[in-house]
Amino acid sequence: MAALKALAAQLLAWLLVAAGSVALGRPPAPSLPLAAVQGILAAGIGILLKSERWWIAIHLLFSPALVLALRLDLPPSLYLAVLAGLTFVFWTTFRGEVPLFLSNRATAQAVLGLLPDTPGLRVIDLGAGTGGLLRQLAQARPEARFTGVEHAPLPYLVARFNARGLANLAVQRADLWRQPLAEQDVVYAFLSPAVMARLGDKARAELRPGALLISNSFPLPDGAPKWVVDVPDRRGTRLYCYRME
Ligand SMILES: C[S@@+](CC[C@H](N)C(=O)[O-])C[C@H]1O[C@@H](n2cnc3c(N)ncnc32)[C@H](O)[C@@H]1O
């Protein structure tokens, strides 16, 4: 798992730095040069462990940033507050490997164009984030029923707020992997490459034939999409669409 690899790289790099300092007869005090050396070692270990590119950058900067932050002499309660804030926003991202980033308005518009005209259509957003996409869809299709599933507390609360006044939009605080999909006509997901195989298995096991799976940015590892929609936005969003058989 990525988080464990990162922890191992950081700890091993600090052990190497401490051992090196002791060997040179210097106590391993947290100085900026020492932190920089630790960062380089951690990044090297990260590369050996085949970590993703962004982890290498994090390894390089983590300890130097820590040493610089210590120099600012900030109150410990501030660190606690930041940790609590990040936890409520990202929740178990370190375990599930699905961070919070949001679909933009152009993407919501493209998804709207993909929704069939079926009366009583049911649409679910697995990992609904702050619910902005669902709000846009639910406003445009008042006769369809929309569900958002989100497990991180703060995004969930914002999504509940975003669902205000919309009788056709329900937001649940739940684990998307435990959410039954049999009754859904369209599943929208904007997750991460790490979970796409699992999502494909779940969709194929639970969705009815004819149901549509739309995955923002990340294709399923097996099986070609029925079609791919290029959204005209700056990030070049692609929607991978799968029709269940
Ligand atoms: C990339 S965001 C997408 C948000 C939204 N669907 C959108 O397109 O704007 C993924 C969301 O999935 C949520 N998530 C990740 N794992 C989850 C799980 N197991 N159960 C429910 N939500 C989850 C994250 O907290 C995050 O808010």
The ligand as a Gaussian input file, in Angstrom:
#p B3LYP/6-31G(d) Opt

LIG

0 1
 C      -12.386000      12.436000      -6.635000
 S      -13.643000      12.755000      -5.469000
 C      -15.049000      12.911000      -6.555000
 C      -16.156000      13.766000      -5.979000
 C      -17.406000      13.850000      -6.861000
 N      -17.844000      12.565000      -7.314000
 C      -17.173000      14.729000      -8.055000
 O      -17.009000      14.178000      -9.127000
 O      -17.117000      15.948000      -7.890000
 C      -13.820000      11.139000      -4.749000
 C      -14.638000      11.130000      -3.490000
 O      -14.847000       9.780000      -3.109000
 C      -14.865000       9.712000      -1.706000
 N      -14.611000       8.334000      -1.318000
 C      -13.449000       7.650000      -1.418000
 N      -13.581000       6.408000      -0.961000
 C      -14.883000       6.291000      -0.577000
 C      -15.638000       5.220000      -0.007000
 N      -15.078000       4.024000       0.219000
 N      -16.929000       5.433000       0.266000
 C      -17.503000       6.644000       0.028000
 N      -16.834000       7.700000      -0.488000
 C      -15.539000       7.517000      -0.793000
 C      -13.768000      10.681000      -1.285000
 O      -13.943000      11.098000       0.064000
 C      -13.991000      11.810000      -2.292000
 O      -14.870000      12.777000      -1.778000

